[in-house]
Amino acid sequence: MSNKIKKVVLAYSGGLDTSVILKWLIETYQCEVIAFSADIGQEDELNDLEEKALKTGATKVYIDDLKETFVKNYVFPAFRANAIYEGQYLLGTSLARPLIAKRQMEIAKIEKADAVSHGATGKGNDQVRFELGYLALDPHIKIIAPWREWQLNSRTALMAFAEQHGIKVPTTLKKPYSSDRNLLHISYEGGVLEDPWAEPSEDMFILTVSPRNAPDDPEIIEITFEHGDPVAINGQRMPAANLLKKLNQFGARHGIGRVDMVENRFVGMKSRGVYETPGGTILRTAHMAMESITMDREVMHIRDSLIPKYSELIYNGFWFSPEMKLLQNMIDSTQTNVSGVVRVELYKGNCRVLGRKSDESIYSQDFATFEDDSVYSQKDAEGFIRLNALRLRIQNLIRK
């Protein structure tokens, strides 16, 4: 088996799993390993990453700044759809995987690698997301998924392997949960969080303050949208990645965006996940408010009916599928007139809409007012109601 693989591109984070995998690949396949890390907003997690990978045995390291691409081409399209999985999860990890897979495959082509590898377990969603991406981009690529091959079947075993090989890893027995961070969110799962009754400790949270400790005074901001995408905060235009980072700062300060849920994984089991998504929570609230005055009712209702399917496709790893392309094209067409400004209040874990305005607004105060008007005859409603009640009246008459 070792003779068949000469060079592997590994999706490398520097965490426990991929640090061990890097060394394991070299020992198991006697191959060259190229480490690839996508900078999508992990902050301090990228410190000394290249040095660490080389010290562990990588022959080359790619650390690519993909923050703007991630937000502009993956996060914003999903938020144009108001995507949310099972009513709570804003898909932070799910949206990052196709981007990482795409760049990993590009590097494999550049380096003429035989295979690609990842650190996802055989129980999780990420193995599906990565590998569906790989295979959609190159049907012939060889994939090495160590968690489905090796005998290191626990976090404890991995830590022992790391210690044996002198590999420094951030995971400890005191804090054995796993985390994943990018510009959209940070997630926590596993370890002490596997008991769904156990409350996560406050010192686990990295991005947000506890709503109890948030400022006693609310903060009001305005978000400007153009064709469904946010383009400015308080009138200041900025690139996509900077805008989301700024929203994260606002949300984190006020304890916004914490979620603790038990979700249904694609592979069939339930899993407990804790998430911090401060900027994304603000963005989704503001976007829906912008749509409320600029989008036709029936268009909105049809689009809303597709949100569960759209979100499920992202969660399950079908970003590059034809059905995803179809849905994205349709959703983007609904956003033509979703432009204007939304004003929101941030206060102790809550994001509350205070106002919205748009040159594309189809809201008419003349029609909606409870005061005197000359554009709506209230008597017309009688015939409207009686026609809609006709089938109900017929059913009742027949039964009697």
N, C-alpha and C positions, 0 to 999 in steps of 0.2 A: 504493500500500500504506500509506503514511504517513497518508493521510486516513481510513483505516478504524479506526485505533487512536488514542484520545484520552487514555486513562489506563490505566496498567499498575501492578499490585502485584507487586513483585519480592521474592522470597525472598533476603534480603541478609545476608551474613555479615561483610562488610568485608574478606574475603580477596581474593586476586588476581582470581579469575574474576568474582565478583559486583561488584567495584569497577569493573572494565572494562565489564561488562555494563550497569551503571547509565548510564554515559556513552554507551555504544554505542546503547542503546535511545533515548535522547534524540536523538542525532544521526541515527539511522536512521529512526525513526518520527515524529520531531518531536512527541513525546507527553510528557505529564506522568507522572513515575515516583514512586510511593510505595514507600519501602523498608520492609520488614518483617523484623524479627529476633526469633526466639523465644529467650528466655533459658531454656535447658535445662541450664545448668551449664558454660558456656564459660569462666567466670572472666574473666581479663584480656582475653580476646578482645573483650569487650563495651565495654572502655574507649574513650571518645571516639567510639563508633560513630555516634551521632546527628550529631555535628558533622562527622564524615567524610562521611557520606551526604549531608548538606545541602550541604557544600562541593563534592561531586562532581556535584550537580545535582538531588537528590531534593527534591520540593516538601513532602514530609511523611515522618515516620519513626515507625514503631511498634516499640517494643521491649517485648515482653510477657513477664512472668515466668510461665513455664509449667512450672517445675521440678516442683512438686507433682503437677500433672496428668500430666506425662510419666512420673514414677515410678509413681504410683498407678494410672493408667489404661492404661499401655502396657508399662512394664517389669515390674511385678508380675504382670500376667496372663500374660506370656510365661514368667516364671520359675515360675509355678504349673504350667506345662507342661514345665518343664526344657528349654525350647527351646534348641537349639544347631544351627548349620548346618555340615554336613560334619565333625561331630565336634569342632570347635574354636571356631568363631566364635559369640560370644554376642549377636550381632545389634544391637550398639550403634547404628550408623548406621541400620540398617533400621527399627528401632523408632521412631526420631525422625521419619522422613519423613512418615508419615501424620498425625502431630500437627501438624507444620509446615504441611502441605498443607491440613488442616482449618481452622486459624486463618487462613491466607492467603486461603482462600475466604470466610471470614466477613468479613475486612477488605475484600475485593473487593466484597462485597455492601453493606457499610456505605458505602464510598466511591463506589459506582456505577461501578466500573472496567470497562473493556471487556475486559481481558485480564489474565492472570497470567504470570509469567516465573520462571525458575530458572537456576542456574548449572551444572547437570549436563551432562556431556559426552555426545556421541552414541555413546560406546563403553561407558558405564557403566551401573550398575544404578539410580542415583538418578533419571535421567530417567524411567524406568518407574515407580518408586515415587511420585514427585511427580505425574506425569500420570495414573496410575490413580486416585490420590486425588482430583485435581481433577475428573476426569470422572465418578467415582462420586458426587460431591457436586453437580455441575452439568454435565449432559451437553452443554450448549451453550457452555461457557466457551471463549474463545479462548486458546490457549497459545503463547507465544513461547519457543522454545528456541534461544538465540543460537548455541550450539555446532553446531547443525545448519544454520545459515544463513550465518554470517560466514566470512571468509577468514582469521581469526586462528586458525590451526590448530595452535598449539603454545604451551607455557608461555613460551617465549622471545619469541614474537610478542606475547603478552599483556603481558609485562614491558616490552617496547619501547613498546607502546600506552600503558601506564600512565605511563611516563616522559615520553612526548610530551605527555600531557595533565596532567602535574603531579599524578598520583594516587599517594599513598603506599601501598605494599602490603608485607606482611610477608615475602613470598616473595623469595628472592634466588637468584642463579645458584649460589652456594655450597651452598645448601640448597633444591634445587628440588622436593622432594617435597611432596605435598599432605597436609593433615591435617584431621581432623574431630573435634571434641570435644563431649561432653555429660556429664551426670552418670553415665552408665553406663560410658563408655569414651573413649579417644582412639584414632583410627586414623591410619595413615600409608600412603601408596601413591604410586606414580609416581616419576619422576626416578631418583635413585640406587638406588631399591628395585626397579626393573624387572628387574634381573639377579637371578634367584632364588638364585644362588650367593653373591652379595655379602652379607656380614654387616652389619646395620645398626650404625651407630656408637652408642656408649653415650650420647653427648651428645644424641642424638635423643629419647630417652625423657624425658617430662615428669612423668608421675604417679608412677612406681615407681623405687625404688632397685634397683640390680643385686642379685640374690640373693647374689652374692659379698660385697657390702658391707652386707647386712642385719644386724641385731643377732645376736650370738652366742647370746643367750638367747631361747627361744620365748615367745610371748605367748598366753595362753588367754582366750577370750571365750565368752560364752553368748548365743545368739540365740533369742528367743521367737517362736513362730509361732502365728497364729490363722487357721484355715481356709485354710492354704497361704501366707499372707502374713506376712512378718516384721513384728513390731510393737514389739520392744524389744531392746536390746543390754545385757547385764549387768543386766537387770532394769529398765532405764530406758526407758520408752515415749517414742516420738518420732514426728513426722510422717514420711511415706514418704520425702520428699526428704532430710530431715535424717538419716534412718537409713542411706540408701544413701551419703550423703556421709561418714558416720562409718565405715561399712564400707570405703569407699575409703581413708580415712586409715589404718585398721588394715592393709589389704592392701598399700598403697603402701609403708608402713614396712618390710614384710617381703619386698618384691620379688615379690609374688603377682600373677598375672594377665597375664603377658606371653605373647603368641602370635605366631608367625611362620608364615604358611601361604600356600599357593597354592590359591586357591578357584576354583570354576566360576561365572562370572557368568551371569546370566539371558540376556544377549544372545549368549552362545555362546563367548566366549573365556575363557581362564584369566587370573587376575590375582593378583599377589603383594600380600598385605596384612599389615601388622604392627599388632598391637593391644595396648593396655593396658586390662585390665578387672579391677582389683583387687577392688572390692567385689562385683561380679557373680560372680566366681569363688568367693568365699567363700559367697555367698548360695546359689548352685546346689548346692554341696557340702553345705551345711547342710540345704537343703530336701529333697534326696534322702534324707538321713539321717533326717529327720523322717517322711518317707513310709514308710521301711522298717519302722517299727513301728506305723503307723496305717492303712495302706492294704491292702486285700484283694489277694491275689496276682493273681487273674485280672483284676481291675480295673486293677491296675498294669501288667500285661503288655499289655492292650489299649491303654491310654493310651500306653505306651512305643512300641508299634508305630506310633503316629500322630505321634510327635515329628518324624521326618524330613519328613513332609508338612506339618505345622503350621509348622515352621521354614522350609521352602521357601516357603510362602505369604507369610510375613513378609519373607523375603529378596527375593522377587520382586515385592513391592509390593501384595499382595492383602489388605491389612488390612481393607478395607471390603467384602470380598466375602461372599456368602451362605455359602460353604463355610467361611470363617474364623469367621463367627458361629456356625455349627453346631459346629465343633470347639471353640471357646472355651466354649460352653455345656456341652458334654460334659466338657471338662477341669475346668471350675469345679465341676461336680457331684462330681468325684472328690476334691475338696479339703475336703469337709465336716468330716471328722475329722482333718485334718492340722494338729493343734494340739499344742503342747508346747514343750520346750526342747532345744536341741542345743548341746553343748559342743565347740568346735574349737580346735586348736592351730595357730598361725601361725608358720612358721619357714623362713627362707631359700627363699622361692619356693613353699613347700608349705602346703596347708591340709589338716589331718588331723583327722578326726572322733575325739573321745575318748569321747563319751557322748551318749545321747539318752534322754528320758523324756517320758511323756505320759499324761494321764488318759484319753485315747482309745486307748491302746495295745492292740493285739490280739496282741502278743507275750506268750507265756506261758512263764515259766521252768519251770513244773511239767511242761510237755510237752517242752520243749527240753533239759532237763537230762540229763547223762550219769550222774547219780547215780540211786539208787533212786527210783522213782516209782510212783504208784498210778493214774495216769490214762491210761497208754498201754501196750498189750500189744504187745511187740516181735514176737511170733509172728504177729500180724495182717499184718505186712509180707510174709510168705511168699506168701499168697494174692494180695495186691496186685501183687507182682512177677510171679507166674506168669500172672496175667490180662493184664498189660501185655506180657508176653513171648509171648503166644499167637500173634499174627500173625507174629512173628519165627521162632518154632518151626515154624509151618506152612510158611513160605517155604522154610526149610532142608530140611524133610522132602520137600517137592515136588521141589526141585532134585535130591535124592539118589534 
